[in-house]
Each structure stands twice: as C-alpha cells, then as structure tokens.
Amino acid sequence: MQAALMVSTLGMLAGCQTPHHEDRSTQRVRPLRMPNPATLYCTKKGGTLTTQHDDQKGQVNFCHLPDGTVMEEWALFRRDNPKPPVQ
C-alpha cells in the first residue's frame, strides 16, 4: 500500500513540474536598421553628401547635385516629394 502511495505521489509531482523556459534576458536583439529616405533620394538623383555641424540643429547633411545645386537633404526630399493633401 505504501509503495502504491509513494508511486502515485511521485507521479503527481512529475506532472506538476514546470517546463524549462529559456532565459531570453541575455539574448541579443538585432537593431532595426532603416536607411534614411532623404539620403537615398539624394544619391538616387546622382548627388553626393557632406555633413556639417550646426550648434542649433546638430549634424546636418547637404546634398550636392550634379547641376551644382546644394540643398539640405530633407529640404530636397520634401520639395520633390510633397505630402498629398488630406481629404
């Protein structure tokens, strides 16, 4: 009788055992890298980029286009890709 009780107790304990979960807190997360659309647009138009430091704005990229035009990259992108009107 005691043997049967011991076996059933061990069986219940084995059934209640929690599954092993991998500790994900130490896994590396790959950062999401998206290209800057204004930079891509500049190079697509045949331009080259230069970076200047501005005390108020920080780092600013300028696009030098083949025709000699120099524009801040986001100003060029917004000029040529205006937002569609809200309907």
Buried (B, 14 or more C-beta within 10 A) or exposed (E): EEEEEEEEEEEEEEEEEEEEEEEEEEEEEEEEEEEEEBBEBBEEBEBEBEEEEEEEEEEBBBBBBEEEEEBBBBEBBEEEEEEEEEE
